[in-house]
Amino acid sequence: MSTVNSVNKVLVAKSNDLSIGIGRRVQVDGMEIALFKQEDQSIHAVENKCPHKGGPLSEGIVSGEHVFCPLHDRKINVRDGLVQAPDHGCVKRYDVEIEGENVFIFID
């Protein structure tokens, strides 16, 4: 028996409401997700919870494509969700699609 994963495309923001280098927390289906707009205007979405102590990543300091957890300064790449060495771990990332000013993420 096989199952098919269903993916939902969810409108989460307007791109012009996001500031470069400042995270934004959104809630989707009971999950907290952090959005980050980069210098190149790309937008990335990751779960809003550091894998170390659960710090809210949307409140962290953004430097380039990384966000620093506000609790213990873990450095996490917003493009792939990987914690940077020497620390380890990852956060779930979500695919993002921009249509005009609308920012959608895909939730499975």
SULKAVEN-V50324 format. One record per residue. SS is DSSP state (H for helix, E for strand, L for the rest). NEAR is the number of other ideal C-beta (glycine too) atoms within 10 Angstrom. Layout:
BEGIN
SS|NEAR  SS|NEAR
END
This chain:
BEGIN
L|2  L|3  L|5  L|5  L|5  L|7  L|10  E|11  E|11  E|15  E|12  E|20  E|20  E|12  H|15  H|9  H|11  L|19  L|11  E|11  L|14  L|14  L|23  E|19  E|13  E|18  E|10  E|15  L|8  L|5  E|13  E|14  E|24  E|25  E|25  E|26  E|23  L|16  L|9  L|8  L|10  L|13  E|21  E|22  E|26  E|25  E|17  L|23  L|19  L|25  L|18  L|16  L|10  L|11  L|20  L|16  H|27  H|21  H|15  L|25  E|14  E|20  E|10  L|11  L|16  E|18  E|26  E|18  L|24  L|16  L|15  L|11  L|13  L|23  E|16  E|27  E|18  L|26  L|14  L|12  L|18  E|17  E|19  L|13  L|7  L|5  L|16  L|11  L|13  E|14  L|22  L|13  E|19  E|21  L|13  E|17  E|11  E|14  E|10  L|7  L|10  E|12  E|24  E|19  E|22  E|13  E|17  L|9
END
